[in-house]
Amino acid sequence: MWQPDGWDVRARIGVLTPHGDVGPESELQAMAPEGVRVHATRVPFGGIRSGGQMDPTIPLAPVQAFVEPPDIDEATALLAAAPLGAIGIGFTSSAYVIGADGERKVVERLMEHSAGIPVVSTCAAAVAGLRTLNVQRLALFNPPWFDAELDRLGAGYFTSLDLDVVRHGPCELPSNQRSISPADLIAWIVAHTPDSAEAVFIGGNGFRTVGVISTLEADLQRPVLTANSVLLWALLHAARTAARPTNYGRLFAL
């Protein structure tokens, strides 16, 4: 009898990720339901170095440049040559910088290179998820490598779309992707989520977060969404598959 070889799948989805960041594809594949495979293409990002090393805070210029042509356009075309159901932009901070209208224009531009494959973006997916959950007031938590200005722009992204951000700020944890402890993240968010928040959104596709969703929802008694959970949710919808993960939040149960 032969062994599973990865060829028999329900859906294949793609993700565009910063060249030194393994976070988006790692978390997407960890959450992916049986029969769903994740395929990544790297996009140059000036805020990350070889081995995934970053400065304590990431500058805004390379964040914006990540979604500018030609690199991400060419990466989309390469990824779209594979038999995929949908492609996602695994990068929260660029949408913060260029705003919701800019994010929409990027998606429209990338669709010109995707051979008809739907393209979805993280922050637009977050807004769609929050609205699906009938959330108006959210607490926004960002990675420790987001500085005060990038965090402010993130809050502005959501308020520009008529959502109330009742609390926002970077998590005061080690500013290193590989130093994030799930236990420390849980403790920080539980301690800093105001009662007025109807839901929590944790930004940053390179932020280690999806493993804490179910624990946080149990502790906080409200929905918890993360950059990669909303991206997967949108990708599965765009790929027209009924496959859904379990234990990664209320959003997938709807």
C-alpha positions in Angstrom: 0.0 0.0 0.0 1.3 3.4 -0.9 1.7 6.3 1.5 0.2 9.8 1.3 2.2 11.9 -1.1 0.5 15.3 -1.1 -1.0 15.0 -4.6 -4.6 14.2 -3.5 -5.9 17.6 -2.2 -9.1 19.4 -1.9 -7.6 22.8 -2.5 -4.3 24.5 -3.1 -3.8 28.1 -1.9 -0.9 30.4 -2.4 0.6 33.1 -0.2 3.0 36.0 -1.1 5.3 36.4 1.8 8.4 38.6 2.7 11.5 36.7 1.5 13.0 36.0 4.9 9.7 35.4 6.8 8.5 31.8 7.3 5.7 32.8 9.6 2.8 33.2 7.1 3.2 29.9 5.4 4.0 28.1 8.7 0.8 29.3 10.4 -1.4 28.9 7.3 -0.3 25.3 6.9 -0.6 24.5 10.6 -4.3 25.7 10.5 -5.1 24.3 7.1 -7.8 21.6 7.2 -7.1 18.1 5.8 -6.6 18.2 2.1 -5.6 21.9 1.8 -2.0 22.7 0.9 -0.2 26.0 1.1 2.3 27.2 -1.5 4.4 30.3 -0.9 6.4 32.6 -3.2 8.9 35.0 -1.7 8.8 38.8 -2.3 11.8 41.0 -1.5 11.3 43.0 1.7 13.9 45.6 2.7 13.0 45.4 6.4 14.3 41.8 6.9 17.8 40.3 6.4 19.2 36.9 5.8 18.0 34.3 8.3 14.9 36.4 9.1 16.8 39.0 11.2 15.0 42.3 11.6 15.8 45.5 13.4 13.8 46.1 16.7 11.3 48.2 14.7 10.7 48.0 11.0 10.9 51.2 8.9 7.9 52.4 6.9 9.6 52.8 3.5 10.3 49.1 2.8 6.9 48.2 4.2 5.2 50.3 1.5 7.7 49.2 -1.1 6.7 45.5 -0.5 3.4 46.1 -2.4 4.9 48.3 -5.1 5.7 47.0 -8.6 7.6 45.2 -10.0 8.6 42.5 -7.4 5.2 41.5 -6.0 3.6 41.7 -9.4 6.2 39.3 -10.8 5.9 37.0 -7.8 2.1 36.9 -8.3 2.5 35.9 -11.9 5.0 33.1 -10.9 2.7 31.8 -8.2 -0.3 31.9 -10.5 1.4 29.5 -12.8 0.6 26.8 -10.3 -2.9 25.2 -10.1 -4.1 27.3 -7.2 -7.6 28.2 -5.9 -6.7 31.6 -4.4 -3.6 33.8 -3.6 -3.2 35.8 -0.4 -1.0 38.7 0.5 0.7 37.7 3.7 1.6 41.1 5.0 -0.4 43.3 7.4 1.7 46.4 7.7 1.7 47.5 4.0 -2.1 47.9 4.2 -1.7 50.0 7.4 0.7 52.3 5.5 -1.2 52.7 2.2 -4.7 52.5 3.7 -7.8 50.6 2.7 -8.2 52.3 -0.7 -4.5 51.7 -1.5 -4.9 48.0 -0.4 -7.9 47.6 -2.7 -5.9 49.1 -5.6 -3.0 46.7 -5.0 -5.3 43.7 -5.1 -6.9 44.9 -8.3 -3.4 45.4 -9.8 -2.2 41.9 -8.8 -5.4 40.4 -10.2 -4.0 41.6 -13.6 -1.1 39.2 -13.1 -2.9 36.2 -11.4 -4.4 34.5 -14.5 -7.9 34.9 -13.1 -7.0 33.4 -9.7 -8.6 35.4 -6.9 -6.3 37.6 -4.8 -7.1 38.4 -1.2 -5.4 40.7 1.4 -5.0 40.3 5.1 -6.5 43.6 6.4 -9.5 43.5 4.0 -10.1 39.9 5.2 -9.9 41.1 8.8 -12.6 43.7 8.2 -14.8 41.2 6.4 -14.3 38.8 9.3 -15.2 41.4 11.9 -18.3 42.3 10.0 -19.3 38.7 9.6 -19.1 38.4 13.4 -21.1 41.6 13.8 -18.2 43.3 15.7 -18.1 47.1 15.9 -15.6 47.7 18.7 -12.2 45.9 18.6 -9.0 45.8 20.5 -6.0 45.9 18.2 -2.7 44.3 19.2 0.3 44.5 16.9 3.8 42.9 17.0 6.5 44.4 19.1 8.5 45.4 16.0 5.7 47.7 14.9 6.6 51.2 16.1 4.1 53.8 17.4 3.6 55.3 14.0 2.9 52.0 12.2 0.5 51.1 15.1 -1.2 54.4 14.7 -1.7 53.8 11.0 -3.1 50.4 11.8 -5.7 51.9 14.1 -6.5 54.5 11.4 -7.0 51.7 8.8 -9.9 50.2 10.8 -11.4 53.5 11.9 -11.5 54.7 8.3 -13.8 51.8 7.7 -16.2 52.8 10.5 -14.9 50.3 13.1 -14.2 51.5 16.6 -10.7 50.8 17.8 -11.1 50.9 21.6 -7.5 50.0 22.3 -4.4 49.6 20.1 -0.7 49.2 20.6 2.3 47.0 20.0 2.7 44.1 22.5 5.5 44.7 24.9 7.3 41.4 24.2 10.7 40.6 22.8 11.1 42.2 19.4 12.3 39.1 17.6 10.0 36.6 15.8 11.6 33.5 17.2 11.5 34.9 20.8 7.7 35.1 21.0 6.3 32.9 23.7 2.6 31.8 23.3 2.2 32.0 27.1 3.6 35.5 27.3 1.4 36.6 24.4 -1.7 35.2 26.1 -0.9 36.9 29.4 -0.3 40.3 27.6 -3.5 40.3 25.6 -5.7 39.1 28.5 -4.2 41.8 30.7 -4.7 44.6 28.1 -8.0 43.8 26.5 -10.7 46.3 27.7 -14.2 45.2 28.6 -15.5 47.5 25.9 -13.9 45.4 23.1 -16.3 43.0 21.3 -13.3 41.2 19.7 -9.6 41.1 19.4 -7.5 41.4 16.3 -3.8 40.6 16.4 -2.0 42.1 13.4 1.3 40.9 11.8 1.5 37.8 9.6 5.0 37.2 10.9 3.8 37.3 14.5 3.4 33.9 16.2 -0.2 34.0 17.2 -2.6 31.3 15.8 -1.7 28.8 18.4 -3.2 31.0 21.1 -6.6 31.7 19.5 -8.7 29.1 21.2 -7.2 29.7 24.6 -7.7 33.5 24.3 -11.3 33.1 23.2 -12.0 30.9 26.2 -10.3 33.4 28.6 -11.8 36.5 27.0 -15.2 35.1 26.0 -15.1 37.0 22.7 -13.8 36.3 19.2 -10.1 36.5 18.6 -8.8 37.0 15.0 -5.2 37.1 13.8 -3.6 38.2 10.6 -3.1 34.6 9.4 -6.5 33.3 10.6 -8.4 35.9 8.7 -6.2 35.4 5.6 -6.9 31.6 5.6 -10.6 32.2 6.1 -10.6 34.5 3.1 -8.5 32.2 1.0 -10.7 29.2 1.7 -13.8 31.2 0.7 -12.1 32.6 -2.4 -11.0 29.0 -3.4 -14.6 27.9 -3.1 -13.8 25.0 -0.8 -16.0 24.0 2.2 -13.0 22.8 4.1 -12.6 24.6 7.5 -10.2 24.1 10.4 -11.2 23.5 13.9 -9.8 25.1 17.1 -8.7 28.3 15.4 -11.5 30.6 16.4 -15.2 31.3 16.1 -14.8 32.9 12.7 -14.3 29.4 11.1 -17.4 28.1 12.8 -19.8 30.4 11.0 
